[in-house]
Amino acid sequence: MASKGTRYSEEQIIRILKEVETGTSVAEVCRKYEVAEQTVYRWRTKYGGLGTSELQRLRVLEAENSRLKRIVAQQVLDIDTLKELVSKKW
């Protein structure tokens, strides 16, 4: 049994949610894994209906999204720098 404060991997979360889907009550699952009911409902909102292959795809997309956000942030800095250079009088 997990101790309080333990973080569960996404695979473990999906496994826990499958227990709820197969008929185990939310309260029982919460006691078993020592998590709050609100946590289970939040997990259900985020991971409900996902399989492990879909979870892997989600991770890839999140990594790609993060990379693209960094690129955009760098481009904004570059544009600001260029605007500042162009606006200066030589």
Contacts in CASP RR format, 6 or more apart in sequence:
PFRMAT RR
TARGET T0000
AUTHOR 0000-0000-0000
METHOD contacts of the structure
MODEL  1
MASKGTRYSEEQIIRILKEVETGTSVAEVCRKYEVAEQTVYRWRTKYGGL
GTSELQRLRVLEAENSRLKRIVAQQVLDIDTLKELVSKKW
1 32 0 8 1.000
1 33 0 8 1.000
1 34 0 8 1.000
2 8 0 8 1.000
2 33 0 8 1.000
2 34 0 8 1.000
3 34 0 8 1.000
4 34 0 8 1.000
6 34 0 8 1.000
8 16 0 8 1.000
8 33 0 8 1.000
8 35 0 8 1.000
10 47 0 8 1.000
10 55 0 8 1.000
10 59 0 8 1.000
11 52 0 8 1.000
11 55 0 8 1.000
13 43 0 8 1.000
13 47 0 8 1.000
14 47 0 8 1.000
14 48 0 8 1.000
14 50 0 8 1.000
14 51 0 8 1.000
14 52 0 8 1.000
14 55 0 8 1.000
16 29 0 8 1.000
16 33 0 8 1.000
16 35 0 8 1.000
16 40 0 8 1.000
16 43 0 8 1.000
17 40 0 8 1.000
17 43 0 8 1.000
17 44 0 8 1.000
17 47 0 8 1.000
17 48 0 8 1.000
17 49 0 8 1.000
19 29 0 8 1.000
20 26 0 8 1.000
20 29 0 8 1.000
20 40 0 8 1.000
20 44 0 8 1.000
26 37 0 8 1.000
26 40 0 8 1.000
26 41 0 8 1.000
27 37 0 8 1.000
29 35 0 8 1.000
29 40 0 8 1.000
30 36 0 8 1.000
30 37 0 8 1.000
30 39 0 8 1.000
30 40 0 8 1.000
47 55 0 8 1.000
50 58 0 8 1.000
END
